[in-house]
Amino acid sequence: MNPSVQDLLRAGAELTDAALERLLPSPNTLPHSIHRAMRHSVFAGGKRLRPILAMEAARMTSQTGEIPDGSADLGAALEMIHTYSLIHDDLPALDNDDLRRGQPTCHVVFGEAIAILAGDALQTLAFQTLAQLPTPPATTVSVLREVSLAIGTGVGTNSPLPPGMIGGQVVDIESEGKQPTAELVESIHRAKTGALITTSIVSGGILGLAHIDHDFHADTIGRLRTFGEKAGLAFQIVDDVLDMTQSSEELGKTAGKDTASIKATWPAVFGIEQSIKDAEELIADAFAALEPFGQAANPLKALASYLVERKH
């Protein structure tokens, strides 16, 4: 891994964890069970990729070279949403998994009822955090709209955005056991995983733009959205490949479940070798979208490269 990427990941994770520690209730706050369950899953590990992407997008669009005020809280909110989705994804009614981020899943430790409520509480706290961002009201509303669309089912918008994370999860569940097609796999990946990665980048960019007088907001957001969609799809393709090629210990979650349950994955349709090539081509396209930003885009490009080069 490029040392600069190591630095980005380490510094970004530290900022995110500090914000999460400040925003989440302590384990001694009543009712104890749900707050301990929330913290168990949030602090079980994880790369903090979505918060880091948001913070670096904000740094790029703010044109200051610094991570703008409010970026860490935005990142923490995105990590809460991501963690809530993992808690629910692991439940017996969905993927029925007992390992996540190398730790026992939330429902294994705290029971199904508390796990469901912990996910609900994390999503609620995420939106509370977004509503309190230190940004102009118009920026806050834009971020709230962007994030809510990305995690929903695709309703409430006339834009060409794909259905959000929950919509993608529904399609994934309903397609399990069926022979996957290229169209099905791409639609699931763009919604279930790609939407939250894309909105992390776009919402970070929106926050960064609030710190300057910028004349090209629509073009900037459009380029960030293209970058996020390409990088997000590449991320999930690599995730599919790793599920087939790495062990549970290496992944920190149960390996091989996608194959065993005949899930719609990229390698199931295209094979591992072509999947790797597709991910690399997507990252090249993502890079092209950021060319107008020059060297300011280097951190985001480095993170995108990491998405396809990682081994877990």
N, C-alpha and C positions, 0 to 999 in steps of 0.2 A: 504493500500500500504506500502511496506517495506520502512522505512525512507531512506535507501541508494538509492532506486530507485527515491524517491522524490528529493534527492540531485543531482542525475545524470540528471534527467529531467530539474531541475531548472538551474543547471550550464550549461548544454548543450544548453538550450534555450537562455540563456544570451549570450553565445559565438556566437551562430547563429545569433541572432538579432543584435548584435553589428556588425558582418560582413555584414549582409544585409543592415544595415543603412549606412555603409561605401561604399558599392558597388552600391546600387540603386541610381538613380538620385533623387535629392531633389524635393519636390512638386512644387518648384518655378522655376525648370528648364524647358525651352521651349522644345517641346510643352507641356504645363501644363497638358492637359487632359490625355494624355497617361501615363505620369509619376505619376499622382495622382491615376489613375486607377490601375497601377502596385502596388503601395504602399498600396492602399485600400485592395487589396486581399492578399498581402504578410503579411501585419501587422494586418489582421483581427483576428488573433489568431492562433490556431493550436498548436499541441504538439511538433512539430519539431522532430518527431521520426526518420525520415530518416537522417537528419544531425547528430543527436546524435548517431545513430547506426554507421554511418561512422566514427565519431570521436573516439568512443570506440573501433572500429575495428582497427583503426590506432594506438591507444594507446597500444592495445594488441600486435600487430605484431611488433611494434617498440621496445618492450622489455625495455622501459625506465620508465614506470609507469606514463609518462606524455603524453598529447595530442600533437603530433608533429606539427611543423610549417606547415601551409598550410591547416590543417585539417578543420579549421573553414570556410575558403573560399570554400573548397570542399563541406562542409555541406551546405553553403549558396547557392551554385550552384544547389545542389540537391533539396533544398527547392524551388528555383525558378522554376525548372522543374516540381516539384510536384504541385506548385501553378498554373502554366500555364495549367497543365492538368485539374485542378479543374475548372478554368475559362471556358475552352472550354467544359468540361463535363456538366456544368450547363446551357449552351446556349439552347435557344428554339429548335434548330435543333437536339439537343442530349437529355439530361434529362429534359430540361425546368424547372429548379429549381430556386427558388427565395431566398433561404436561404443557407448560407454556413458559417461554423464556428460561427454560431450565428449572422451573419451579412447579410444584403442584398447582393445578388450576384453581381458580377462586371457589368453584362449587365443591371441589374435592376437600378443601380446607374448611369452608364455612357453610356448606350446604347450598342446595339449589335456590332456595327462597332468598337468602341473603345475597347470593351472587347476582341474581336477577336485579334486586334492588340496588346493589352496589353499582351495577352498570347504569341503571336509571339515574342514580345520584351523580355519577361522574358526568353523564351527558348534561344534566341540569346545571351542575356547577360550571361546566365548560361555557354554557351560554351566559350564565351570570358573569363569568370572567370576561367574556367578549363584550358584554354590555357595559362593562366598567373600564374599558380600555381608555388610556389617556390620549384620545384622538378627537378631532372635530366630529360633531354628531353625524354629518354626512358620511364620513369615513367609517364610523362605527356601524351605521346602518348597512353600508356596502359590504363590510366584512361579515356581518350577521347574515345577510342575504346569501352571500357566496358560500359560506360554510353550511347553512341550513339546506341549500339546494344540493350540495355535494354529499350530504349524508342521508338525504330523503329517498323518495321513490320516483322522482322525475315530474311530479305534479307542481302546478303553480308557476310554470314558466313557459314562455313561448320561444325561448332561445333554443339553439341546437345542442345544448348540453345533454349528455347521456343521463339516464337515470342514475341516481346516487347510490351510495354504499348499501343502503337497506334494499333498494330495488335490485341491485346486483346480487345480494345475498338470497333474495327470494328466487330469482332465476336460477341461481346455483343449486338451491335446494330442489327445485322442481325438475331440474335437468339431471339430477344424480341417477346413475344407472343407465342413462340413455347414451347412445353412441354420440360422442362430441363432434361437432362440426367447427370449421374455422370461424364462421359467423357467430356461433354461439359462444365459443371460447373468448373471442375478442369482446363481445358485448358484456360478458360477465366480468372480465378483467378490467375493462375501462370503467365499469360502474363500481364493482365491489372493492377494488384496491386503487385503481387509477384516480377515481374521483377525489378521494381524500388527499392523495399526494398532490394532485393538480391544485386543489383549493388551498393547500398549505402554501404553495408557491404564489398563487394569485393573491391570496389574502395578505401575505407578507408584502407583496409588491404594492398592493393598495395602501397598506399602512405606511410604507416607505414614501410613497408619492405624497402623502399628507404633509410631509416635512419640507417640501420644496414647491416652487411655482413651476409646474411642468405643463407644457402645451400639448403633449402627445399621450394623454392618458389611455385612450382607446387602443392605440397602436402598441403601447407598452404592455397593457393587460393582455392584448391578443397574443403577443409574442410569449409572454409568461405562460399563458394557457396552453399554447402549442408545445412549449418546452415541457410543461408539467404532464400533458397527455402522453407525449412520446416517452418521457422518462418513467412515468408511472406504469405504462404498459411494459416497458423493458424490465422494470423491477419485478413485476409479477411473473413474466416469462422466466426470469432467472430463478425466482422462488419456486416455480414449477419444476425446473431442472434440478435444483438443489434437493427438492423433496424426493426425487428419484435417484440421486447420486450420493447423498450424504447420510450419515447416521443420525439417530435421534440425539445423541450426545453432542454432535457437532452443530445441529440445528437448534437445540434447546426446546424442541417440540417433537411430537411423534412423526417420524419419517415414514414415507411410503403409504400414508393413508389415502392420498388422492388416487393412486393407482388401485389400491384395494377396493375402493368404493366406486370405481369407474367415474371419477370426477372429470369435468370438462377442463382439461389443461392443455397448454400449448404443445408440450412434447407428445401428448397423446394423439394430436392431429398431425404435427409436422416432424416429430422425432427430435432427439436431443441436439444433434449437430446443427440442424436447420434452426432450431429454437435459439441457440447461442448466436448464430449469424443474424437472425432477426432482431435480437436484443441489441447487438452492436450497431446495426443499421438505424434502429430507432434512436439510439443515443447520438449518432452522427446527425440525424435530422433535428434532434433537440438542440444540439450545439448550433446548428445553422440559424435557429430562431433567435439566438442571443447574440449574433454577430454584431448588431448595431451598438451593443453595450460595451464593446471592446474589452479591455482588461478587467473592468469592474465585474464582468460575468465569470471570471476564472474560478471563484469559489463554487458557484453553482455548477459549472462544468466539471470541476473536480469531483463534486459529490455525485453527479450523474454517472461519471466513469466508475466510481466506487459501486454504484448500484448494480452494475453488470459484472464487476470483477470480484465481488465478495464471495465468500465460501460458506457463509451461514446467515 
